[in-house]
Amino acid sequence: MTFQAKLGSMWSLGRSALLMGGVAAALGTASTGAYAQNQAITYLLPAPASAVAFAPLMLAQKKGYFEQAGLTVRFVSVQGGADVGKQLAAGNGDLGGALGDTPIVLRPNGVKVKGVALLGGRTLHQLMIRSDRNVKNLTDLKGKTLTVIAYQDTSFYAAQAVLARAGLTRQDVAIQAAGPTGVWQQVAEGKADGLVGAPEWGIQIEQQGVKVDWKSTDTFFPGMAQAIMASDETIAKRPDMVKKFVGAVVRSLNEIKADPKAAAVAYTEAVPSYKGQEAFVEKVLTYYVKTVYPNQSKTGAFDPDRVSKLQDYYASKDIIRSKSPVNDLFTNQFVQ
């Protein structure tokens, strides 16, 4: 499938509506009782809501920060960050999550979304390779297999950007879209040599007794952390809603940064499937605090220079076909 075709694929509104109903029910976010007076919004996630990467969102929900801001939020999972952007631009959601890189990839294809808050000053994605595969440098990846969560996810483009640093392409390295579970399980089982993705996947592999060599992808190019995204239309018409949501998430993120151990305990209460795994969650959140969240002048703010350099890198490696004005890719107006 061509690069343009991947970006052009869209889920139907009917399937999105079905997902919205199912996820809302699963999270128990029905707009009844005290919530009835709140503004109901739908937030699109690029992966299942249970991913620890979404801890700032889930804790803001659990602690009532959205409710205090006058919002009732339901979370809906779609197929990766690029799909989040396309759905938002089509009006199938109010806000959504993806990497800060995502508007760089989407706007040249007419998808008018931008980042409204950046959840960390470094990059989310890590390059994680099995230690037994004898990969000493990037050129050793030739002939290997890497997994990503989806071809519609920014991890797919980040993987290409890492390979480009070594002069490699998709013809040199097999990149497989393996889904939110297969992305790490295939590496743990030895079916793939490594992955590009969120830190928790590497920790899950290590829990299976497999040693992994880690590299933050910003070692190779200036990638970014997760971002909250909105369409240009939503930013123009509903700025108060965007500001309230961003404020609640930034509050939650600052609490994680201040005390990841306490945040891990609260997270397992917010996401019961992790009950009994507090040590695992604490390890993941501590990694985020040390490696993903630092280097911001203000929590949630984009660095225009980093955005510009990243877009230049993507363009130089032919990962995007044209560049956008930097101010079209993000706004810091909602970060207080």
SULWO-V914647 format. One record per pair of residues at least 24 apart in sequence whose C-alpha atoms are under 8 Angstrom apart, sorted by the first residue. I is the first residue (numbers start at 1). J is the second residue. Records with the same first field share a line. If there is no record, write none. Layout:
# SULWO-V914647
I = J + J
This chain:
# SULWO-V914647
4 = 109
6 = 151 + 152
7 = 82 + 83 + 106 + 109 + 152
10 = 83 + 86 + 87
11 = 87
13 = 92
16 = 78 + 92
19 = 76 + 77
20 = 74 + 75 + 76
23 = 74 + 75 + 76 + 77
24 = 74 + 75 + 76
27 = 74 + 75
29 = 72 + 73 + 74
31 = 72
35 = 67 + 71 + 72
37 = 70
38 = 67 + 70 + 71 + 72
39 = 70 + 71 + 72
40 = 71 + 72 + 73 + 74
41 = 71 + 72 + 73 + 74 + 93 + 94 + 95
42 = 73 + 74 + 75 + 76 + 93 + 94 + 95
43 = 73 + 74 + 75 + 76 + 93 + 94 + 95 + 96 + 97
44 = 75 + 76 + 77 + 78 + 84 + 93 + 94 + 95 + 96 + 97
45 = 75 + 76 + 77 + 78 + 80 + 81 + 84 + 96 + 97 + 98
46 = 77 + 78 + 79 + 80 + 81 + 83 + 84 + 96 + 97 + 98 + 153
47 = 77 + 78 + 79 + 80 + 180
48 = 77 + 180
49 = 75 + 76 + 77
50 = 271 + 273
52 = 200 + 281 + 284 + 285
53 = 198 + 200
55 = 267
56 = 249 + 250 + 252 + 253 + 256
57 = 249 + 252
58 = 267 + 270 + 271
59 = 252 + 266 + 267 + 270
60 = 248 + 249 + 251 + 252
62 = 270
65 = 248 + 249
66 = 244 + 245 + 248
69 = 244 + 245 + 248
70 = 244
71 = 241 + 244 + 245
79 = 150 + 152 + 153
80 = 149 + 150 + 151 + 152 + 153 + 154
81 = 152 + 153 + 154
82 = 106 + 152 + 153 + 154
83 = 152 + 153
85 = 111 + 113 + 229 + 230 + 231
86 = 111
88 = 113 + 230 + 231
89 = 113 + 230 + 231 + 232
94 = 230 + 234
95 = 228 + 229 + 230 + 231 + 242
96 = 228 + 229 + 230
97 = 226 + 227 + 228 + 229
98 = 154 + 226 + 227 + 228 + 229
99 = 124 + 154 + 224 + 225 + 226 + 227
100 = 223 + 224 + 225 + 226 + 227 + 228
101 = 154 + 223 + 224 + 307 + 310
102 = 154
103 = 329 + 330
104 = 311 + 320 + 323 + 324 + 329
105 = 319 + 320
107 = 324 + 329
108 = 320 + 321 + 322 + 323 + 324
112 = 231 + 232
113 = 229 + 230 + 231 + 232 + 329
114 = 229 + 230 + 231 + 232 + 328 + 329 + 330 + 331
115 = 227 + 228 + 229 + 230 + 329 + 330 + 331
116 = 227 + 228 + 229 + 230 + 242 + 246 + 330 + 331 + 332 + 333 + 334 + 335
117 = 227 + 228 + 229 + 246 + 300 + 301 + 302 + 330 + 331 + 332 + 334 + 335
118 = 225 + 226 + 227 + 228 + 299 + 300 + 301 + 302
119 = 225 + 226 + 227 + 228 + 250 + 253 + 293 + 299 + 300
120 = 224 + 225 + 226 + 292 + 293 + 294 + 295 + 296 + 299 + 300
121 = 224 + 225 + 292 + 293 + 294 + 295 + 296 + 302
122 = 218 + 223 + 224 + 225 + 291 + 292 + 293 + 294 + 295
123 = 216 + 217 + 218 + 222 + 223 + 224 + 225 + 226 + 292
124 = 197 + 198 + 199 + 216 + 223 + 224 + 225 + 226 + 292
125 = 155 + 158 + 196 + 197 + 198 + 199 + 216 + 217 + 223 + 225
126 = 195 + 196 + 197 + 198 + 199 + 214 + 215 + 216 + 217
127 = 194 + 195 + 196 + 197 + 214 + 215 + 216 + 217
128 = 194 + 195 + 196 + 202 + 212 + 213 + 214 + 215
129 = 193 + 194 + 195 + 212 + 213 + 214
130 = 187 + 193 + 194 + 210 + 211 + 212 + 213
131 = 211 + 212 + 213
132 = 211
133 = 193
138 = 163 + 165 + 166
139 = 166 + 167 + 168
141 = 173
142 = 168 + 172 + 173
143 = 172 + 173 + 174
144 = 172 + 173 + 174 + 192 + 193
145 = 173 + 174 + 175 + 176 + 192 + 193 + 194
146 = 173 + 174 + 175 + 176 + 192 + 193 + 194 + 195 + 196
147 = 175 + 176 + 177 + 178 + 183 + 184 + 186 + 187 + 192 + 194 + 195 + 196
148 = 175 + 176 + 177 + 178 + 179 + 183 + 195 + 196 + 197
149 = 177 + 178 + 179 + 180 + 182 + 183 + 197
150 = 176 + 177 + 178 + 179
151 = 177
155 = 196 + 197
156 = 196
157 = 319
158 = 196 + 217 + 223
159 = 196
160 = 319
161 = 221 + 314 + 317 + 319
162 = 217 + 220 + 221
164 = 317
165 = 220 + 221
199 = 284 + 287 + 288
200 = 284
203 = 284
221 = 310 + 313
222 = 306 + 309 + 310
223 = 310
225 = 292 + 293
242 = 334
243 = 334 + 335
246 = 334 + 335
247 = 334 + 335 + 336
250 = 299 + 300
254 = 299
256 = 285 + 289
257 = 289 + 293
260 = 285 + 286 + 289
261 = 285 + 286
298 = 335
299 = 335
300 = 332 + 335
301 = 332 + 335
302 = 330 + 331 + 332
